[in-house]
Amino acid sequence: MLRYTLTTGLLLLSACTGAPEDAPSLTIADVGFATPESVLHDLDADLYLVSNINGSPLGVDGNGFISRVRPDGTVDALKWIDGATEGVTLNAPKGMALVGDTLFVSDITVVRMFHRNSGAPLGERAVPGATFLNDVAAGPDGRVYVTDSGLDSTFATTGTDALWMFVNGEAQAVIRGPALGGPNGITVTPEGVVVVGFGTGGIIRVLPGSNVITELPTPDGGGFDGVERMGDGSLLVSSWGGQAVFRIAPDGTITAAVDSIPSPADIGWDAGRRRVLIPVFSEDRVEIRKID
């Protein structure tokens, strides 16, 4: 049975419902998510894509999948792209980005490509020496970037920490080295690529093609995972240590936009509805919160 309840402003969805799209908060749970790591708003289709690791973040197990969810919280397709399907390879999908009709998905040491509408596989792009590819982002020019968090199966550092970009399909390092402290989430802004660190790294902005690195105001807590840019230039940053999504205003002011969220992973942003889309990594659910 499909049902939902609205309690103190929080809409709880179980085995998912059709909920009002203007609801201030949605919790999508008990629908089959399995270690959800990233959420991306496909603006053209008006659907939320959820990458599911479904096991170890470094497990070459062929069981990762990507879900499609409607803005009202109902699941359009739980396993829209499924690593267990013949002809599809997907192990531990994490960050995602869309360029034209191509969906780019990081998967441990490669970035895989799928058709935006059909989900059909379109090949992969290798990143030499990578050990833990994580977030993916695309710039307005269509250039695709990916982070390597530089971790092994025990989550010890491998020293391969880097930000990569693809030029004519080939990976080129933008910045690399263990001093990055486990680069995780990225977003492309007019001023450069913003990178947040999950390990010892803070929040920096990198100008590709130069050695210009700018340190940005950083919330307390650490364990930074996802980052998105709002229309006013503010940054939304998820923090495992802070159990929150922080908002960093252009003037550097830091506030908690969403609090009391355990293991908030690679967030997405629905600009039209002003919603932050939060995969709760350790609890197999997705939180959707409206931000004024």
C-alpha positions as CSV (number, residue, x, y, z in Angstrom):
1,M,0.0,0.0,0.0
2,L,1.2,3.5,-0.8
3,R,1.0,5.9,2.1
4,Y,2.5,9.0,3.6
5,T,2.2,10.9,6.9
6,L,2.9,14.5,7.6
7,T,4.3,15.0,11.1
8,T,5.6,18.3,12.5
9,G,6.4,19.5,9.0
10,L,8.3,16.3,7.9
11,L,6.7,14.1,5.3
12,L,7.7,10.5,5.8
13,L,7.4,8.2,2.8
14,S,7.4,4.5,3.0
15,A,7.4,2.2,0.0
16,C,6.9,5.3,-1.7
17,T,3.9,7.5,-2.1
18,G,2.7,10.4,-4.2
19,A,3.4,13.4,-2.0
20,P,2.7,17.1,-2.6
21,E,5.6,18.5,-4.5
22,D,5.6,21.6,-2.4
23,A,6.0,19.7,0.9
24,P,8.8,21.3,2.9
25,S,10.5,18.0,3.7
26,L,10.4,14.5,2.4
27,T,12.0,11.4,3.8
28,I,12.1,8.6,1.2
29,A,12.7,5.3,3.0
30,D,11.9,1.6,2.8
31,V,11.9,1.7,-1.0
32,G,15.0,-0.5,-1.7
33,F,17.8,2.0,-1.7
34,A,21.1,0.3,-0.8
35,T,24.0,2.5,0.4
36,P,22.8,5.6,-1.5
37,E,25.8,7.8,-2.2
38,S,24.7,10.6,-4.6
39,V,21.6,12.4,-5.8
40,L,21.4,14.3,-9.0
41,H,18.5,16.3,-10.4
42,D,18.0,15.6,-14.1
43,L,16.4,18.9,-15.0
44,D,15.2,17.9,-18.5
45,A,13.4,14.7,-17.3
46,D,12.6,16.3,-13.9
47,L,13.7,13.2,-12.1
48,Y,16.1,12.6,-9.2
49,L,18.9,10.1,-9.9
50,V,20.2,8.2,-6.9
51,S,23.4,6.2,-7.1
52,N,23.4,3.1,-4.9
53,I,26.7,1.4,-4.0
54,N,25.0,-1.6,-2.6
55,G,27.9,-3.0,-0.6
56,S,31.5,-1.9,-0.2
57,P,32.5,1.5,-1.8
58,L,35.4,-0.4,-3.4
59,G,33.6,-3.7,-4.1
60,V,34.0,-4.9,-7.7
61,D,30.8,-6.9,-7.3
62,G,28.7,-5.9,-10.2
63,N,25.6,-5.0,-8.1
64,G,25.6,-1.2,-8.0
65,F,22.5,0.5,-9.4
66,I,21.0,3.9,-10.1
67,S,17.4,4.7,-9.2
68,R,15.1,7.3,-10.7
69,V,12.7,9.1,-8.3
70,R,10.0,11.6,-9.1
71,P,9.9,14.9,-7.3
72,D,6.8,13.8,-5.4
73,G,8.9,11.0,-3.8
74,T,7.6,8.0,-5.8
75,V,10.1,5.7,-7.3
76,D,10.0,5.8,-11.1
77,A,12.5,2.9,-11.4
78,L,14.5,1.4,-8.5
79,K,17.1,-0.2,-10.7
80,W,16.9,1.9,-13.8
81,I,20.6,1.1,-14.4
82,D,21.6,-2.1,-12.8
83,G,25.1,-3.6,-12.7
84,A,23.5,-7.1,-12.4
85,T,21.9,-6.8,-15.8
86,E,23.7,-8.5,-18.7
87,G,25.8,-6.1,-20.7
88,V,25.9,-3.5,-17.9
89,T,28.9,-3.0,-15.7
90,L,28.4,-1.0,-12.5
91,N,30.1,-1.9,-9.2
92,A,30.1,0.9,-6.7
93,P,28.6,4.0,-8.3
94,K,29.1,7.4,-6.6
95,G,29.1,10.9,-8.2
96,M,27.1,11.7,-11.3
97,A,27.0,14.4,-13.9
98,L,25.0,15.1,-17.1
99,V,26.3,16.5,-20.3
100,G,23.9,16.4,-23.2
101,D,22.5,12.9,-23.5
102,T,25.3,11.3,-21.5
103,L,25.2,10.5,-17.8
104,F,28.7,10.2,-16.3
105,V,29.1,8.0,-13.2
106,S,32.3,7.4,-11.2
107,D,32.9,3.7,-10.4
108,I,36.0,3.1,-8.4
109,T,38.8,3.6,-11.0
110,V,36.8,4.6,-14.1
111,V,34.0,6.9,-15.1
112,R,31.2,5.1,-16.9
113,M,28.8,6.6,-19.4
114,F,25.2,5.8,-19.9
115,H,22.4,7.3,-22.2
116,R,20.5,9.9,-20.3
117,N,17.1,8.6,-21.4
118,S,17.5,4.9,-22.0
119,G,20.2,4.1,-19.5
120,A,22.1,2.1,-22.1
121,P,25.9,1.8,-21.5
122,L,28.0,4.1,-23.6
123,G,31.5,3.1,-22.6
124,E,33.9,4.3,-19.9
125,R,36.8,6.6,-19.4
126,A,39.8,5.5,-17.4
127,V,41.7,7.6,-14.9
128,P,45.3,6.3,-14.7
129,G,46.4,5.3,-11.2
130,A,43.1,6.2,-9.5
131,T,42.1,4.2,-6.4
132,F,38.8,5.8,-5.2
133,L,37.0,7.9,-7.8
134,N,34.3,9.8,-6.1
135,D,32.4,12.9,-7.2
136,V,31.8,14.0,-10.8
137,A,30.8,17.4,-12.0
138,A,30.4,19.2,-15.4
139,G,31.1,22.8,-16.4
140,P,29.0,24.9,-18.7
141,D,31.4,24.1,-21.5
142,G,30.7,20.4,-21.1
143,R,34.0,19.5,-19.5
144,V,33.8,16.7,-17.0
145,Y,35.7,16.6,-13.7
146,V,36.2,13.8,-11.2
147,T,37.9,13.5,-7.8
148,D,40.1,10.7,-6.6
149,S,39.8,10.5,-2.8
150,G,42.9,8.4,-2.6
151,L,41.7,5.6,-0.4
152,D,42.1,1.8,-0.2
153,S,39.7,-0.8,1.1
154,T,40.6,0.0,4.7
155,F,40.0,3.7,4.0
156,A,43.7,4.3,4.5
157,T,45.3,6.9,2.2
158,T,46.9,5.7,-1.0
159,G,48.4,9.1,-1.9
160,T,46.5,9.3,-5.2
161,D,44.4,12.3,-4.1
162,A,43.6,14.3,-7.1
163,L,41.2,16.4,-9.2
164,W,41.0,15.2,-12.8
165,M,39.4,16.6,-15.9
166,F,38.7,15.0,-19.2
167,V,40.0,16.6,-22.4
168,N,39.0,14.9,-25.6
169,G,38.1,11.9,-23.5
170,E,41.5,11.6,-21.9
171,A,42.0,12.2,-18.1
172,Q,44.4,15.1,-17.2
173,A,45.3,16.0,-13.7
174,V,44.2,19.5,-12.5
175,I,45.8,19.2,-9.1
176,R,47.1,16.2,-7.2
177,G,48.9,15.0,-4.1
178,P,48.1,13.8,-0.5
179,A,48.0,17.4,0.7
180,L,44.5,17.5,-0.7
181,G,43.3,15.4,2.2
182,G,40.8,13.1,0.5
183,P,39.1,15.3,-2.1
184,N,35.5,14.3,-2.4
185,G,32.6,16.6,-3.6
186,I,33.1,19.0,-6.4
187,T,31.0,21.7,-8.2
188,V,32.0,24.0,-11.1
189,T,31.4,27.7,-10.5
190,P,32.2,30.8,-12.6
191,E,35.2,31.3,-10.3
192,G,36.6,27.8,-10.6
193,V,36.1,24.3,-9.4
194,V,35.2,24.0,-5.7
195,V,36.5,20.9,-4.0
196,V,35.6,19.7,-0.5
197,G,37.7,17.2,1.5
198,F,36.5,14.2,3.4
199,G,39.8,13.5,5.2
200,T,42.1,16.3,6.3
201,G,41.1,18.5,3.5
202,G,39.0,21.6,3.9
203,I,37.2,23.6,1.1
204,I,39.2,25.0,-1.7
205,R,38.6,26.6,-5.1
206,V,40.9,25.6,-8.0
207,L,41.3,27.5,-11.3
208,P,41.9,24.8,-14.0
209,G,44.9,25.6,-16.2
210,S,46.7,27.5,-13.4
211,N,48.2,27.0,-10.0
212,V,45.7,29.3,-8.4
213,I,44.2,27.7,-5.3
214,T,41.9,29.7,-2.9
215,E,41.0,28.4,0.5
216,L,37.3,29.1,1.3
217,P,35.5,29.5,4.6
218,T,35.1,26.0,6.2
219,P,32.5,24.9,8.7
220,D,33.5,22.9,11.8
221,G,33.0,19.2,11.8
222,G,34.9,18.0,8.8
223,G,34.1,14.9,6.8
224,F,32.9,17.0,3.9
225,D,31.2,15.0,1.2
226,G,29.0,16.9,-1.3
227,V,28.9,20.5,-2.5
228,E,26.4,22.4,-4.6
229,R,26.2,26.1,-5.6
230,M,23.0,28.0,-5.2
231,G,21.8,30.8,-7.5
232,D,23.0,33.5,-5.1
233,G,26.5,32.1,-5.1
234,S,26.1,30.4,-1.7
235,L,27.6,26.9,-1.3
236,L,25.8,24.0,0.3
237,V,28.2,21.5,1.8
238,S,27.4,18.2,3.5
239,S,29.4,17.2,6.6
240,W,29.5,13.8,8.2
241,G,31.3,15.3,11.2
242,G,28.8,18.0,11.6
243,Q,25.8,15.8,10.7
244,A,24.5,18.7,8.7
245,V,24.3,20.5,5.4
246,F,26.0,23.8,5.8
247,R,25.3,27.0,3.8
248,I,28.3,29.2,3.1
249,A,27.2,32.6,1.9
250,P,29.2,34.7,-0.5
251,D,30.4,36.9,2.3
252,G,31.7,33.8,4.2
253,T,28.9,33.5,6.7
254,I,28.3,29.9,7.7
255,T,24.9,28.5,8.9
256,A,23.4,25.1,9.2
257,A,20.8,24.8,6.4
258,V,19.9,21.3,7.5
259,D,20.9,19.7,10.8
260,S,20.6,16.3,12.5
261,I,21.4,14.3,9.4
262,P,23.8,11.3,9.9
263,S,26.2,10.4,7.1
264,P,25.0,13.0,4.6
265,A,26.7,12.0,1.4
266,D,26.9,13.6,-2.1
267,I,24.0,16.1,-2.1
268,G,22.1,17.3,-5.1
269,W,20.2,20.6,-5.7
270,D,16.8,21.1,-7.3
271,A,17.1,24.8,-8.0
272,G,13.5,25.3,-9.2
273,R,12.0,23.9,-6.0
274,R,14.9,25.1,-3.8
275,R,15.4,21.6,-2.5
276,V,18.6,20.0,-1.3
277,L,18.6,16.3,-2.0
278,I,20.5,14.3,0.7
279,P,21.5,10.7,0.4
280,V,21.8,9.2,3.9
281,F,24.6,6.8,3.3
282,S,24.3,4.6,6.3
283,E,20.5,4.4,6.6
284,D,19.4,3.7,3.0
285,R,17.2,6.7,2.7
286,V,17.1,10.1,1.0
287,E,16.1,13.3,2.7
288,I,14.7,16.2,0.7
289,R,14.6,19.6,2.4
290,K,13.5,22.9,1.1
291,I,15.8,25.9,1.7
292,D,14.5,29.4,1.7
